[in-house]
Amino acid sequence: MELHTIGIDLGKTVFHLVGLDLRGEVVVRKKFSRTQLLRFTANVHVGLIGMEACGGSHFLGRALREQRHEVRLIPAQYVKPYVKTNKSDYIDAEAIAEAVARRVASRSCSVSANVGTLTCEDCSCKVLVRSCNSARSSLPV
């Protein structure tokens, strides 16, 4: 069994795990306690593990990184579009796994800098137009 992506829905004491293969089909659905989850992930090779970002996810993310897994934390608003039916912990875990697998790469520094430059140019243009209009309005007719 080769897992490509794992989605973990975090709870206070119980964690729901859904594993997807390369085609995006569900291969594993399991429920674990914290120690059972860490034991399971230590014995499985997986490309990517995703969790919703919350207070407990940072602790678990560090523990999974120590096991040499790639961990991504995703805000809940990015997971919500992937929920297919009514709310369930397994459905949430599957949506997390799908959101992690489809996540778009972040912008590079140069692209972000260009966006900032364009924004500044737009602002300076607006200031120039505003001052010209103000001067024009004070001219006698």
ChimeraX attribute file (.defattr): number of C-alpha atoms within 10 A of each C-alpha:
attribute: neighborCount
match mode: 1-to-1
recipient: residues
	/A:1	8
	/A:2	13
	/A:3	20
	/A:4	20
	/A:5	25
	/A:6	29
	/A:7	29
	/A:8	26
	/A:9	24
	/A:10	21
	/A:11	13
	/A:12	8
	/A:13	8
	/A:14	15
	/A:15	19
	/A:16	22
	/A:17	27
	/A:18	28
	/A:19	25
	/A:20	22
	/A:21	17
	/A:22	12
	/A:23	7
	/A:24	15
	/A:25	14
	/A:26	16
	/A:27	14
	/A:28	13
	/A:29	16
	/A:30	12
	/A:31	16
	/A:32	15
	/A:33	14
	/A:34	16
	/A:35	8
	/A:36	13
	/A:37	19
	/A:38	15
	/A:39	12
	/A:40	11
	/A:41	15
	/A:42	15
	/A:43	9
	/A:44	12
	/A:45	14
	/A:46	19
	/A:47	16
	/A:48	18
	/A:49	26
	/A:50	27
	/A:51	29
	/A:52	25
	/A:53	15
	/A:54	13
	/A:55	8
	/A:56	13
	/A:57	21
	/A:58	15
	/A:59	10
	/A:60	17
	/A:61	20
	/A:62	13
	/A:63	14
	/A:64	18
	/A:65	12
	/A:66	11
	/A:67	13
	/A:68	12
	/A:69	19
	/A:70	15
	/A:71	21
	/A:72	16
	/A:73	16
	/A:74	18
	/A:75	12
	/A:76	13
	/A:77	9
	/A:78	14
	/A:79	20
	/A:80	13
	/A:81	10
	/A:82	16
	/A:83	17
	/A:84	11
	/A:85	8
	/A:86	8
	/A:87	9
	/A:88	12
	/A:89	19
	/A:90	19
	/A:91	21
	/A:92	27
	/A:93	27
	/A:94	31
	/A:95	24
	/A:96	32
	/A:97	31
	/A:98	23
	/A:99	21
	/A:100	24
	/A:101	20
	/A:102	9
	/A:103	12
	/A:104	8
	/A:105	6
	/A:106	8
	/A:107	9
	/A:108	8
	/A:109	9
	/A:110	9
	/A:111	11
	/A:112	11
	/A:113	12
	/A:114	11
	/A:115	12
	/A:116	12
	/A:117	12
	/A:118	11
	/A:119	12
	/A:120	12
	/A:121	12
	/A:122	12
	/A:123	12
	/A:124	12
	/A:125	11
	/A:126	12
	/A:127	12
	/A:128	12
	/A:129	12
	/A:130	12
	/A:131	11
	/A:132	11
	/A:133	11
	/A:134	11
	/A:135	10
	/A:136	11
	/A:137	10
	/A:138	8
	/A:139	7
	/A:140	5
	/A:141	5
